[in-house]
């Protein structure tokens, strides 16, 4: 195997934006989950929390993988 270096296709500023967005979505998802669990909402109404969790994972992955 050859030792090729990976070159990021986005700069540090854009990576920082994506990381901040991802961490913000993660905080939102955790907060929403806590509120929904503590208020005793039916579990199916907790399903939309998957959207900010997906966005959090996507933002954090893109920031750390430099894509």
C-alpha positions in Angstrom: 0.0 0.0 0.0 1.2 3.5 -0.7 1.2 6.1 2.0 -1.0 8.8 0.6 -1.9 11.8 2.7 -5.5 12.8 2.9 -6.2 16.4 1.8 -9.2 18.0 3.3 -11.6 19.6 0.9 -12.9 22.3 3.3 -10.9 24.8 5.4 -10.7 25.2 9.1 -13.4 27.8 9.3 -16.0 25.6 7.6 -15.0 22.6 9.7 -15.4 24.7 12.8 -18.9 25.8 11.6 -19.9 22.2 11.0 -18.6 21.2 14.4 -20.4 24.0 16.2 -23.6 23.1 14.3 -23.2 19.4 15.2 -22.6 20.1 18.8 -25.5 22.5 19.0 -27.8 19.9 17.4 -26.6 17.3 19.9 -27.3 19.6 22.8 -30.8 20.3 21.4 -31.5 16.5 21.0 -30.4 15.8 24.5 -32.4 18.6 26.0 -35.5 17.6 24.0 -35.1 14.0 25.0 -34.9 14.9 28.6 -37.9 17.1 28.5 -40.0 14.5 26.6 -38.9 11.7 29.0 -39.5 13.8 32.2 -42.9 14.9 31.0 -44.0 11.4 30.3 -44.8 11.9 26.6 -45.7 8.7 24.7 -42.5 7.1 23.2 -43.7 7.6 19.6 -43.8 11.4 20.2 -40.1 11.2 21.0 -39.3 9.8 17.6 -38.7 13.3 16.0 -35.7 13.7 18.2 -34.0 11.5 15.6 -33.8 14.5 13.2 -31.5 16.7 15.4 -29.5 13.5 16.3 -29.0 12.8 12.6 -27.9 16.4 11.9 -25.6 16.3 14.9 -23.9 13.1 13.7 -23.6 14.5 10.2 -22.1 17.8 11.3 -19.6 16.2 13.7 -18.6 13.6 11.2 -18.0 16.1 8.5 -16.0 18.3 10.8 -13.8 15.6 12.1 -13.3 13.8 8.8 -12.6 17.0 6.9 -15.2 16.3 4.2 
